Structure formats: structure tokens, C-alpha cells
């Protein structure tokens, strides 16, 4: 399979046999027959009847059903009716839980885009998304759902929300350029757009490179159809039922045989053996366990933990590894400026505020809505809030009024810069904001650029996202707003560092977990430095613990992962398959693993874990349907509180 992200647009076009006018209608129909419709398939989909009938396959249930039939034939209708009622109730409880699990696939299918705008025969045409084929040229704009996996060919300030697929909390800026890295992490494939992701800004186009089950979300659907993880209680009950059934059948056969050897009546001995089987098998045990678990679930909901599958109540008290996402679970899921280092103040620009703070206030698009809440990019909201905290809202509003914006160069993923031009007395103030590595080359003072790079590296090492600012004072408003003319020879204004701060209660919850013999593990789509910094801050990562990125994890065999899985406490930039492999590795090495998640990419590992825990606020429908339990407040500390109400509190 071609590495689409590693190839330039010309190579992709040749490989797909398409062009800048898209496919012809005839060619699209031909390829539709070859590749099939662009839909997610459910292999071996279970019907409601098949799920119900499967509940009667358990050996203990079969013995009870046989005993009920024999009792009924012999005339003992009371015993027969009681046994049948218990068997049906148990089957109904099992049916409800397994039927819910089937809903995860349905939720995944609902995420598909119903329509797509494509070029067919050189004309813009709207088609049903399930009719897309490899080679189709799809047009994207803000608000649409990506209908298939695309290799982007053109981008204009294109930004796509991929949180459900990659774990990235913020929309990703896209590019059409080929990537130098041959096998980058899933979240770093900036020239790709994936099925079910949402376009939040800009516009673009791309060739379809995969449809249906060949897409990334299709691979997740494939994994969702694997075997669901069993809880400790389910394993013990299955083992107990199997052993008890063998013992009871053995005793009954022995009793019947002895009776026949003694010359007893065959019907009498059969009824006696049946009565012994009914008496020996605790047919009320499943019902009693269900009642006890239901009581436990009622208590847990008061702790903001909603149980979807009753055995999860007991499992919480048995886990010894909790694999948790970072964003929103360990952290607050909001950006916060934690460091700001201004350069010297510029002569003539005062307003009693450092130029860095002025730049942070002016070079952003965040605005307040009718309710007074900030809306816009989370990063820009964090920047303006920081300035307000240093001064006050009235001061900031006055600055915005004094320095009216007259023009701008929007952020571009290729430049990694955003510039705004503001009226400043009889002159104009140009402010440029962007990644430190993008701002440094356009600073006039190379010594200042060197200092900025050092400070930026120090902040990045602490897990911060760094933004740098430069400025120029212009004598007149530019007639032509061109990046190569404006974004050059800038004065250094300063840098800021921001981070998604940990939840206040998480440190205590992590410490409590470790005291109880439960090891928390962070599995995140974020960058390794950021994840490790948060891990150290909250006490999850100790001196001898290991951290690993997805690219290095991919190089480990199952045996190598099994040898290291107990030592690795932070996994960063991991794919859905890798999340699943981590859970399976913990289970292979004898551990009971809980897994938390909120995205589509988390669903397979949520389903396979001994207990999957979905986020109730930020979680997708797919993750909730695949999970055993839902956190109503998306808080890691809630898992710890719920775990305290394990088997001992049923």
C-alpha cells in the first residue's frame, strides 16, 4: 500500500489514475463495482434472536432447562415453572447487556457523512457519500464531515477536528505538501483527512485514497468486532458453573446407575436424579448476584459513575492497572498561559503595558458571546484571559478600541504564523504570532532570536506549548498584504508558554491509587514531552518509570512489550491498534486492566479491557456504547472514588 502522506500530489494522482478534474461518471461506476460502497460493514452481525438464543448455551442453564422439562413431564409443574422463570430472567439480563454492545457499531456507522461534494466530469457534483471511490476529488469546506480518507491536494487555512480519531484536543491545521517522515504518528499526518472528522475552518480538496472498511475508521470498526473482555466475576462464575455442572452430572449419573443396579424403577430413579440436580445447582445464584450488582450500581451513580454492564461494579475493585487518557481526564481540557517572558518595551508604545501583553491582546480572534462567554480557538482564549488577569477586562477592551485592526494575514499551516495590522496614532503596528521556529528566522536581531530559541526550548521541555511574538511599526497601511513583504525584519516582543493544567484533585487520586496497589498509566495522543511533563507533575511518573512514543512502540514485538509493559507509565502519540495492544499485553501478563477514553479511537480498547470507562461529557456515542461504565464528570478521581465501592460494598 502506498504511503500517501509521504508522496507528492503528482505521484498520488498517477497512482490513483485520476486528475484535477476528478473522475468521469463512467469510471466512478466502474470503480464502485471494483471497490464496493463506501460504508462500514458489520461482519457476523448478531440479530436480536441470535443474541437471545446464545444465552441458553451455558452448561448450567442447559442442565436446569433439562431438569425443568423432566419435572414437567413427571407432573411436578411447580418446580418446572420456577426453574423456567429463573432461566428466562437470567437470559434476559444477559441479552440486554450483549445487545447494548452491538450498538457501538451502529453508533460508528452514524458518524458517516451522508453527502459529499466532488468533481465528476470536471463539474462540481453532490453525491451520496457511500458512492465515493478511490480517485474521486472531494471538495471540503467548514462544517462538513470528511466522507472518506483523503490525500489533500489543496488547502486554504484548512483546519480539521480529529479529536475522536487521534485524541488531539484542538483542531489540526492541514497542508497539501508531502511529508518528509516516512511513517509519522497518525496525528502528525497533516496532509491527510480522515473519514468522520469535521472541518472546522477554511476550505480544501483531496483525492479519495480509501473507502469503507479500508479507511482508518473502518480499521477501528474491524477491531470493534473482536472478542469483548471478560470481568473477573464473569470468569469466576463461568469456571464455577462449569465445574459444578460436571460434578452434579457425575453424581446424578452415579446415583441413577446405583439405583438401577439395585433394581429400582427407572422412572423413579430418573426423577430422583433430576431432583438432586435441581437441588444441587444454585439456580437462584445468578439472580442474587444481579440484585447485588444492581445495588452497587445504584450507589456508584451517586459518585458520578454510571454502570452500563453490571459485572463492571465488581471489576472496579479488582483492577490493578488503570490506563487513562490525558486530555480532559487528568487535565482540565482548557489551555492556560503559565509563562510569559516579554522583551524590552518599545519607545513610543506604552499604555502602561509590555508590548508582549499588547500583542497577546490584539493578535487573536476570540470574542465574547451574548452570555459573556469566550468563544473561538482555545489557545487564543487562553492568551486574552491571561492579559485580562494581569490587568482587567476594561483595560483590554480599551486597548482593542485604541488599536483598531485594519488588515491581517490569517494563520497558515505552512507559514505557522498569523499577522495582524493595527492603527497606531498616525502609523500602523504589525504584530506576528507563531511557533518559535517560524518566528526566529524573521527577527531582525539574531541575538534576540538565539535567546528566544533557548527560552522556547526550556518551556517545551516542561511540556508547554510555546508561541513567539514579533512586531514592526509601519509608516503607512500596506496596499498589498503579502507575507513575504510584511513578515520580515521583525523586532522581538516575547514568548508565552501554555499548558492544559492538571485537575486539582488528580494528584491525590494518583497517590491513592498507588497506595492501594493500582498503577495508573497515561495513554495519550499528545506529544511525548507534554505527556511526560504532566505525568511528573501529577505524580504518575516516578524516577525509574519508562515513557515511550508510538513510533518506538511499533518496533516492539508482543514478547518485548510484555517484558516492559509493567515499567512503562506514559505512552504518547499512539494509534488505536497500539492502545488495544497495550491492554492485551497487560492481560497477557496477568493483570486486570481498566481503560478510559472518549474518542472513536478508544472504542476497541474500551471493549477489550476488563472494564472500559467512557467519558460522559466529551465522549463520543461510539466510546459510550463500547464501554462498561461512563464517568458523568469526565474526572479521573471519580474512578478512584468508585473503585472504593468495589465488592466489599455490594
C-alpha positions in Angstrom: 0.0 0.0 0.0 1.3 3.4 -1.0 2.4 5.9 1.8 0.0 8.6 0.6 1.3 11.2 3.1 4.9 10.6 2.0 4.2 11.1 -1.7 3.7 14.4 -3.5 0.4 15.2 -5.2 1.7 14.4 -8.7 2.7 10.8 -7.6 -0.7 10.4 -5.8 -2.5 11.5 -8.9 -0.6 8.9 -11.1 -1.1 6.1 -8.6 -4.9 6.7 -8.4 -5.3 7.2 -12.2 -7.2 10.5 -11.7 -6.7 14.2 -12.3 -7.5 17.7 -11.3 -10.9 17.4 -12.9 -11.8 14.3 -10.9 -13.1 11.1 -12.4 -15.6 10.6 -15.2 -19.1 9.3 -14.2 -18.4 6.1 -16.1 -15.0 5.5 -14.4 -16.6 6.2 -11.0 -19.3 3.5 -11.7 -16.6 1.0 -12.8 -14.6 1.6 -9.6 -17.7 1.3 -7.5 -18.1 -2.2 -8.7 -14.5 -2.9 -8.0 -14.1 -1.4 -4.5 -17.7 -1.6 -3.3 -19.7 1.1 -1.5 -18.1 3.5 1.0 -19.8 2.0 4.1 -18.7 0.4 7.3 -19.6 -3.3 7.3 -20.5 -5.4 10.3 -19.1 -8.9 9.9 -21.1 -11.6 11.5 -23.6 -9.1 12.8 -25.7 -10.6 15.5 -29.5 -10.4 15.3 -31.6 -9.9 18.4 -32.8 -13.5 18.2 -29.2 -14.9 17.9 -28.1 -12.9 20.9 -31.1 -14.2 22.9 -30.6 -17.9 21.9 -26.9 -17.6 22.8 -27.9 -17.0 26.4 -29.1 -20.6 26.7 -25.7 -22.2 25.7 -24.3 -22.2 29.2 -23.9 -25.7 30.5 -25.6 -24.9 33.9 -28.6 -23.3 32.1 -28.9 -26.4 29.8 -29.0 -28.7 32.9 -31.6 -26.6 34.6 -33.7 -26.5 31.4 -33.5 -30.3 31.1 -34.5 -30.6 34.7 -37.5 -28.4 34.1 -38.6 -30.5 31.2 -38.2 -33.7 33.1 -40.1 -32.3 36.2 -42.9 -31.1 33.9 -43.2 -34.5 32.2 -43.3 -36.2 35.6 -46.1 -33.9 36.7 -44.2 -31.6 39.1 -45.3 -28.4 37.4 -44.5 -26.0 40.3 -40.7 -26.9 40.2 -40.7 -26.8 36.4 -42.3 -23.3 36.3 -40.0 -21.9 38.9 -36.9 -23.2 37.1 -38.1 -21.9 33.7 -38.8 -18.4 35.2 -35.3 -18.2 36.7 -33.7 -19.4 33.4 -35.6 -16.8 31.4 -34.8 -14.0 33.8 -31.1 -14.8 33.6 -31.2 -15.0 29.8 -33.0 -11.6 29.7 -30.3 -9.9 31.7 -27.5 -11.4 29.5 -29.4 -10.4 26.4 -29.8 -6.8 27.4 -26.1 -6.4 28.1 -24.9 -8.1 24.9 -27.4 -6.2 22.8 -26.1 -2.9 24.1 -22.6 -3.9 23.0 -23.9 -4.3 19.4 -24.9 -0.7 19.4 -21.3 0.5 19.3 -21.1 -0.5 15.7 -24.3 1.3 14.9 -23.1 4.5 16.5 -19.9 4.3 14.4 -21.9 4.0 11.2 -24.0 7.1 12.1 -20.8 9.2 12.1 -20.5 8.8 8.3 -21.2 11.8 6.1 -24.5 11.4 4.1 -23.4 13.6 1.2 -20.1 14.6 -0.5 -19.2 17.4 -2.9 -16.9 16.0 -5.7 -15.7 16.9 -9.1 -17.1 14.4 -11.7 -16.6 15.1 -15.4 -14.9 18.3 -14.3 -18.1 19.6 -12.7 -19.0 20.1 -9.0 -21.5 17.3 -8.2 -23.1 16.3 -4.9 -23.2 12.6 -4.5 -24.2 10.2 -1.7 -21.1 9.5 0.4 -21.5 5.8 0.0 -20.9 6.2 -3.7 -17.4 7.6 -3.3 -14.5 5.6 -4.9 -10.7 5.9 -4.8 -9.6 8.6 -7.1 -12.6 10.9 -6.5 -11.7 14.5 -6.0 -13.6 15.7 -2.9 -14.1 19.4 -2.1 -14.1 20.4 1.6 -15.3 23.5 3.4 -16.0 24.5 7.0 -18.9 22.5 8.7 -18.7 19.3 6.5 -17.8 15.8 7.7 -14.9 14.2 5.8 -16.6 11.5 3.8 -13.6 9.2 3.2 -9.9 9.0 3.8 -8.3 11.8 1.6 -4.8 12.8 0.5 -5.2 16.6 0.5 -4.2 18.3 -2.7 -5.1 21.9 -1.8 -5.6 23.8 1.5 -6.7 27.3 2.3 -6.5 27.9 6.1 -7.9 24.3 6.4 -8.4 23.1 9.9 -9.9 19.8 10.8 -11.2 18.5 14.2 -9.8 14.9 14.6 -10.1 14.5 18.4 -12.4 11.4 18.1 -9.8 9.7 15.9 -6.4 10.9 17.3 -7.0 12.2 20.8 -5.8 15.7 19.8 -8.0 18.2 21.7 -7.5 21.1 19.3 -8.3 21.2 15.5 -5.3 20.4 13.3 -4.0 22.8 10.6 -3.7 20.9 7.3 -1.3 21.2 4.4 -1.0 19.7 0.9 2.7 19.3 1.0 4.3 15.8 1.1 5.7 14.8 4.5 9.4 14.1 4.8 8.9 11.5 7.5 8.0 8.1 6.0 5.9 6.8 8.9 4.8 9.6 11.2 2.3 9.1 14.0 -1.3 9.0 13.0 -1.9 12.5 14.4 1.0 14.0 12.5 -0.1 13.2 9.0 -1.0 16.8 8.3 -1.7 16.2 4.6 -4.4 13.6 5.2 -8.1 14.0 6.1 -9.8 11.0 7.6 -13.4 9.7 7.3 -15.8 11.1 10.0 -13.5 14.0 11.0 -15.1 17.5 11.0 -13.8 20.5 9.0 -13.9 23.5 11.4 -12.2 26.2 9.3 -11.1 27.1 5.8 -11.5 25.0 2.6 -9.6 22.5 0.6 -9.7 19.5 -1.7 -8.3 15.9 -1.7 -8.3 12.6 -3.6 -10.1 9.7 -2.0 -7.4 7.1 -1.2 -9.5 4.7 0.9 -13.2 3.9 1.4 -15.4 1.8 3.6 -13.5 -0.7 5.8 -10.2 0.3 4.2 -10.4 3.7 6.0 -8.9 4.4 9.4 -12.3 4.4 11.0 -13.0 1.2 9.1 -10.0 -0.4 10.8 -11.4 0.7 14.1 -14.7 -0.9 13.2 -12.9 -4.1 12.4 -11.3 -4.1 15.9 -14.7 -3.4 17.5 -15.9 -6.7 16.2 -13.3 -8.6 18.2 -13.9 -10.5 21.4 -15.1 -8.4 24.4 -13.0 -8.6 27.6 -14.3 -10.6 30.5 -14.6 -9.2 34.0 -13.1 -11.2 36.9 -16.6 -12.0 38.2 -17.6 -13.4 34.8 -14.5 -15.6 34.6 -15.1 -16.9 38.2 -18.8 -17.5 37.6 -18.1 -19.3 34.3 -15.5 -21.5 35.9 -17.7 -22.2 39.0 -20.7 -23.1 36.8 -18.7 -25.4 34.6 -17.1 -27.3 37.5 -20.3 -27.5 39.4 -22.2 -28.8 36.4 -19.7 -31.6 35.8 -19.8 -32.6 39.5 -23.6 -32.6 39.6 -23.9 -34.6 36.3 -21.4 -37.1 37.6 -23.3 -37.6 40.9 -26.6 -37.9 39.1 -25.3 -40.5 36.7 -23.7 -42.4 39.6 -26.9 -42.2 41.6 -29.0 -43.4 38.7 -26.6 -46.2 38.0 -26.6 -47.4 41.6 -30.4 -47.3 41.7 -30.6 -49.4 38.5 -28.1 -51.9 39.8 -30.3 -52.3 42.9 -33.3 -53.0 40.8 -35.1 -49.7 41.4 -37.8 -48.3 39.0 -36.1 -46.4 36.1 -38.6 -43.5 36.2 -38.3 -43.2 39.9 -34.5 -43.0 39.7 -34.7 -40.5 36.9 -36.9 -38.2 38.9 -34.6 -38.7 41.9 -31.5 -37.8 39.9 -33.3 -34.8 38.4 -34.4 -33.6 41.9 -30.8 -33.9 43.1 -29.6 -31.8 40.1 -32.2 -29.1 40.8 -31.3 -29.1 44.5 -27.5 -29.1 43.9 -27.4 -26.3 41.3 -27.9 -22.9 42.8 -30.3 -21.6 40.2 -31.0 -18.5 42.2 -27.3 -17.5 42.4 -27.3 -15.6 39.1 -30.4 -13.7 40.2 -28.9 -12.9 43.6 -25.6 -11.7 42.0 -27.6 -9.5 39.6 -29.5 -7.9 42.5 -26.3 -7.3 44.5 -24.6 -5.7 41.4 -27.7 -3.6 40.8 -27.5 -2.2 44.3 -23.8 -1.5 43.8 -24.6 0.3 40.5 -27.2 2.4 42.3 -24.6 3.6 44.8 -22.0 4.3 42.1 -24.2 6.6 40.1 -24.2 8.9 43.2 -20.4 9.0 42.7 -20.9 10.2 39.1 -20.2 6.7 37.7 -22.9 5.3 35.5 -22.7 1.5 35.1 -23.9 0.1 31.7 -22.8 -3.5 32.3 -23.4 -4.8 35.8 -20.3 -7.0 36.2 -18.3 -3.8 36.0 -19.4 -3.0 39.5 -17.3 -5.9 40.9 -14.4 -5.3 38.4 -13.6 -1.9 39.7 -12.4 -3.4 42.9 -10.2 -5.9 41.1 -8.2 -3.8 38.6 -4.5 -3.2 39.3 -3.8 -1.1 36.2 -5.8 1.9 35.1 -4.9 3.1 31.5 -6.2 6.7 31.2 -6.3 9.4 28.6 -4.7 12.8 29.5 -6.8 15.5 28.0 -10.0 16.2 30.0 -9.5 13.2 32.3 -6.2 14.0 34.1 -6.3 17.6 32.9 -8.9 20.3 32.7 -9.2 20.3 28.8 -8.5 24.0 28.6 -5.4 25.9 27.7 -3.8 28.2 30.3 -0.9 30.5 29.9 1.6 29.6 32.7 4.7 31.6 31.5 5.1 34.9 29.6 8.6 36.5 29.0 8.3 40.0 27.5 11.2 41.6 25.6 12.1 45.2 26.3 9.4 47.8 25.9 9.3 49.7 22.6 9.7 53.5 22.8 6.5 55.3 21.9 4.2 52.3 22.7 3.3 52.4 26.3 -0.3 52.3 27.5 1.4 51.1 30.7 1.6 47.6 29.3 4.5 45.5 28.0 4.4 45.0 24.2 4.1 41.3 24.6 0.8 41.7 26.5 -0.4 44.2 24.0 0.4 41.7 21.2 -1.4 38.9 23.1 -4.5 41.1 23.4 -4.5 42.3 19.8 -3.4 39.3 17.7 -6.3 37.0 18.4 -9.9 36.3 17.2 -11.5 35.3 20.4 -14.8 37.1 21.2 -17.5 37.1 23.9 -20.9 35.7 23.0 -24.3 37.1 24.2 -23.8 35.3 27.5 -20.4 36.8 28.2 -18.6 33.5 27.5 -15.4 33.5 25.4 -15.7 31.7 22.1 -13.0 30.8 19.5 -9.8 29.0 19.4 -8.9 27.6 22.9 -5.3 28.9 22.5 -6.4 32.4 21.8 -8.9 32.4 24.6 -6.1 31.4 27.0 -4.0 34.3 25.7 -6.7 37.0 26.1 -7.7 35.7 29.5 -4.1 35.9 30.7 -3.8 39.6 29.8 -7.2 40.2 31.5 -5.9 38.5 34.6 -2.8 40.7 34.6 -4.8 43.9 34.2 -8.6 43.9 33.8 -11.3 43.4 31.2 -11.9 47.2 30.8 -8.2 47.8 30.1 -8.2 45.1 27.4 -11.3 46.4 25.8 -9.8 49.9 25.7 -6.7 48.5 24.0 -8.8 46.8 21.4 -10.5 50.1 20.8 -7.3 52.2 20.7 -5.5 49.8 18.2 -8.2 49.0 15.6 -7.4 46.1 13.3 -7.3 47.2 9.7 -5.9 44.1 8.0 -4.5 40.6 8.6 -2.7 37.6 7.3 -4.6 34.6 8.7 -2.8 31.7 10.2 -1.4 29.3 7.7 -0.1 25.8 8.5 2.8 26.2 6.0 4.0 29.5 7.5 2.9 28.6 11.1 2.3 32.4 11.5 -0.6 34.8 12.0 -0.1 38.6 11.4 -2.5 41.5 12.2 -2.1 45.2 11.3 -3.5 47.8 13.7 -3.9 51.6 13.5 -1.4 53.2 15.9 -1.7 57.0 16.0 -0.7 58.1 12.5 1.2 54.9 11.9 0.4 51.2 11.8 1.5 48.3 14.2 2.2 44.9 12.6 2.1 42.0 15.1 3.1 38.5 14.1 2.5 35.4 16.3 3.5 31.8 15.7 5.7 28.9 16.5 9.1 29.8 17.8 10.9 28.0 15.0 8.8 30.1 12.5 9.3 33.5 14.2 13.1 33.2 14.8 14.1 33.4 11.1 12.1 36.6 10.5 13.5 38.5 13.5 15.9 41.4 12.7 18.1 40.8 15.8 19.7 37.4 15.5 20.9 37.6 19.1 17.4 38.1 20.3 16.4 35.1 18.1 19.0 33.0 19.8 17.7 33.9 23.2 14.2 33.2 22.1 15.1 29.8 20.9 16.8 28.9 24.2 13.8 30.1 26.3 11.4 28.3 23.9 13.4 25.0 24.3 13.3 25.4 28.1 9.5 25.9 28.1 8.9 23.0 25.7 11.0 20.7 27.9 8.4 21.4 30.7 5.6 20.3 28.4 4.4 23.8 27.4 3.1 24.9 24.0 5.2 27.9 23.0 4.1 30.9 21.0 6.5 33.7 20.0 5.7 37.3 19.0 7.4 39.8 16.8 6.3 43.3 15.6 7.1 46.1 13.2 6.0 49.8 13.1 4.8 50.8 9.6 4.6 54.3 8.3 1.6 53.6 6.2 -1.0 50.9 5.7 0.2 48.3 3.1 -1.8 48.4 -0.1 -0.8 44.7 -0.8 -0.9 42.5 2.3 1.8 40.0 1.2 3.5 37.7 3.7 7.0 38.0 2.2 6.8 41.8 2.4 5.3 42.1 5.9 6.6 39.1 7.9 10.3 40.0 7.9 12.8 42.2 9.9 10.6 42.0 13.0 11.5 43.3 16.4 11.3 40.6 19.2 8.3 41.1 21.6 8.5 38.0 23.8 7.2 34.4 24.2 4.5 32.7 26.0 4.1 29.1 27.3 0.8 27.4 27.9 -0.4 24.1 29.1 -3.6 22.2 29.7 -3.3 22.2 33.5 -4.0 19.1 35.6 -7.2 18.8 37.6 -6.7 19.8 41.2 -7.8 16.5 42.7 -5.8 14.3 40.3 -2.6 14.3 42.3 -4.3 13.0 45.4 -6.2 10.4 43.3 -3.0 9.1 41.7 -1.3 8.8 45.2 -4.4 7.0 46.5 -4.2 4.6 43.5 -0.6 3.7 44.2 -1.2 3.2 47.9 -4.0 0.8 47.0 -1.7 -1.2 44.7 -3.3 0.2 41.5 -0.9 1.6 38.9 -2.2 4.5 36.7 -0.8 4.6 33.1 -1.2 7.5 30.8 -2.1 6.7 27.1 -2.4 9.9 25.0 -2.3 11.2 21.5 -0.4 14.2 22.7 3.4 14.7 22.2 5.8 12.8 24.4 7.4 15.9 26.1 4.0 17.3 27.1 2.7 13.9 28.3 5.8 13.2 30.4 5.8 16.7 32.0 2.1 16.3 33.0 2.9 12.7 34.3 5.7 14.1 36.5 3.6 17.0 37.7 0.8 14.8 39.0 3.0 12.1 40.5 2.2 9.4 37.9 5.7 9.2 36.6 8.5 8.2 39.0 12.2 8.3 38.5 12.6 4.7 37.2 9.5 4.6 35.1 9.7 4.5 31.4 8.0 6.7 28.7 7.5 5.7 25.1 6.2 7.2 21.9 4.1 5.4 19.3 6.8 5.2 16.7 9.1 3.3 19.1 6.2 1.2 20.5 5.6 0.0 16.9 9.0 -1.5 16.8 8.4 -3.8 19.8 7.2 -7.4 19.4 4.4 -8.7 21.7 7.1 -10.5 23.8 9.2 -7.4 24.2 6.1 -5.3 25.1 5.1 -7.9 27.7 8.5 -7.6 29.3 8.3 -3.8 29.5 4.6 -3.2 30.0 4.8 -3.0 33.8 7.5 -0.4 33.7 6.1 2.0 31.0 3.9 4.6 32.6 3.4 7.1 29.8 2.5 6.2 26.1 2.4 9.2 23.7 1.3 9.6 20.1 -0.2 6.1 19.9 -2.6 4.6 17.4 -5.9 2.8 18.1 -4.2 -0.6 17.4 -1.4 0.3 19.9 -3.9 1.2 22.6 -5.5 -2.2 22.1 -2.1 -4.0 22.2 -1.3 -2.3 25.5 -4.5 -3.5 27.1 -3.9 -7.1 25.7 -0.3 -7.1 26.9 -1.4 -6.2 30.5 -4.0 -9.0 30.3 -1.4 -11.5 29.0 0.9 -10.7 31.9 -1.9 -11.5 34.4 -3.2 -8.0 35.2 -6.8 -6.7 35.3 -6.8 -3.5 33.2 -9.3 -0.6 33.2 -9.2 1.6 30.2 -10.6 5.2 29.9 -11.3 7.0 26.7 -13.7 9.4 24.9 -12.9 9.0 21.2 -13.7 6.6 18.4 -10.1 5.5 18.5 -10.6 4.4 22.1 -13.6 2.1 21.4 -11.7 -1.1 20.6 -9.6 -0.9 23.7 -12.6 0.1 25.9 -14.4 -3.0 24.7 -11.4 -5.3 25.2 -10.4 -4.1 28.6 -11.6 -5.8 31.7 -13.6 -2.7 32.3 -13.9 0.1 29.7 -14.7 3.6 31.1 -16.0 6.2 28.7 -16.3 10.0 29.3 -19.9 11.2 29.7 -19.3 14.8 28.7 -16.8 14.7 25.9 -17.2 11.1 24.9 -18.5 10.0 21.5 -21.5 7.8 21.2 -19.2 5.1 19.9 -17.0 5.1 23.0 -20.0 5.1 25.3 -21.6 2.2 23.6 -18.4 0.2 23.8 -17.7 0.9 27.4 -18.8 -0.9 30.6 -19.1 2.3 32.6 -19.5 6.1 31.9 -18.0 8.9 34.0 -20.6 11.6 34.3 -18.0 14.2 35.2 -15.0 13.0 33.0 -12.8 13.0 36.1 -10.1 10.5 36.9 -10.7 11.0 40.6 -14.2 9.6 40.1 -12.7 6.2 39.1 -10.8 6.1 42.3 -13.9 7.0 44.4 -16.0 4.5 42.5 -13.3 1.8 43.0 -13.6 2.2 46.7 -17.1 0.9 46.4 -16.0 -2.4 44.9 -17.0 -6.0 46.0 -16.9 -5.1 49.7 -19.7 -2.6 49.3 -22.1 -4.5 47.2 
